[in-house]
Amino acid sequence: MMTFSIKNSVLIRNSKVYKNGELAFDNGEDPELAEFLKSLYKVQNLKYPKFFKMDNLSKLCFLGIEILTGGIIEDKQTALVFGNSASSLDTDKAFTRTINEYPSPALFVYTLPNIMLGEISIRHKLRSENIFFIAENFDSSLFLDYSNSLIQHNKAKNVLCGWVDLHNKGYDVFLWEISRCGSADLNEDELMKLYLPTNE
């Protein structure tokens, strides 16, 4: 029986980015989200013009995945298992504000949370299983159970998981990569240690 582990993890909170528990980026003062995203994009030396058309939820996920994977996902069957507590509410509100004048098609596109997964799939040419859960709080067992099911039923050998929450300008991003080679055990306790580190 194959054993799977947590290969890499990324945590994005309070204008800071941690990769595998180590501080990877610190934007100093807590700036507006748009400014933080722009700074993080710039420091990654990315050349992806479509990034600037995305909503903030997709931008958070996009940048997190770039940091998590180093910008390369070799296995195009890598599954995506994501979730948050507010769906696409942040963009829904922005779209609603445009209805009285002229509804914005650019915003309307992002009023479904799985568009975020579509952006990742397009960027990395993935042809894989994906799902987006809505839950009140981060639930490690939900992600583990679904990921294990994909692996056991030979739907995927690698899985990217993520809690990408954005609501009222507050954001909470936790991403991790599951594979056969990794530095951390794949279990609920280990996930919660990574999600709620003592040194944050």
Rosetta blueprint (number, residue, H / E / L):
1 M L
2 M L
3 T L
4 F L
5 S E
6 I E
7 K E
8 N E
9 S E
10 V E
11 L E
12 I E
13 R E
14 N L
15 S L
16 K E
17 V E
18 Y E
19 K E
20 N L
21 G L
22 E E
23 L E
24 A E
25 F E
26 D E
27 N L
28 G L
29 E L
30 D L
31 P L
32 E L
33 L H
34 A H
35 E H
36 F H
37 L H
38 K H
39 S H
40 L H
41 Y H
42 K H
43 V H
44 Q L
45 N L
46 L L
47 K L
48 Y L
49 P H
50 K H
51 F H
52 F H
53 K H
54 M L
55 D L
56 N H
57 L H
58 S H
59 K H
60 L H
61 C H
62 F H
63 L H
64 G H
65 I H
66 E H
67 I H
68 L H
69 T H
70 G L
71 G L
72 I L
73 I L
74 E L
75 D L
76 K L
77 Q L
78 T L
79 A E
80 L E
81 V E
82 F E
83 G E
84 N E
85 S L
86 A L
87 S L
88 S L
89 L H
90 D H
91 T H
92 D H
93 K H
94 A H
95 F H
96 T H
97 R H
98 T H
99 I H
100 N L
101 E L
102 Y L
103 P L
104 S L
105 P H
106 A H
107 L H
108 F H
109 V L
110 Y L
111 T L
112 L L
113 P L
114 N H
115 I H
116 M H
117 L H
118 G H
119 E H
120 I H
121 S H
122 I H
123 R H
124 H H
125 K L
126 L L
127 R L
128 S L
129 E L
130 N E
131 I E
132 F E
133 F E
134 I E
135 A L
136 E L
137 N L
138 F L
139 D L
140 S H
141 S H
142 L H
143 F H
144 L H
145 D H
146 Y H
147 S H
148 N H
149 S H
150 L H
151 I H
152 Q H
153 H L
154 N L
155 K L
156 A L
157 K L
158 N L
159 V E
160 L E
161 C E
162 G E
163 W E
164 V E
165 D E
166 L E
167 H E
168 N L
169 K L
170 G E
171 Y E
172 D E
173 V E
174 F E
175 L E
176 W E
177 E E
178 I E
179 S E
180 R L
181 C L
182 G L
183 S L
184 A E
185 D E
186 L L
187 N L
188 E H
189 D H
190 E H
191 L H
192 M H
193 K H
194 L H
195 Y H
196 L L
197 P L
198 T L
199 N L
200 E L
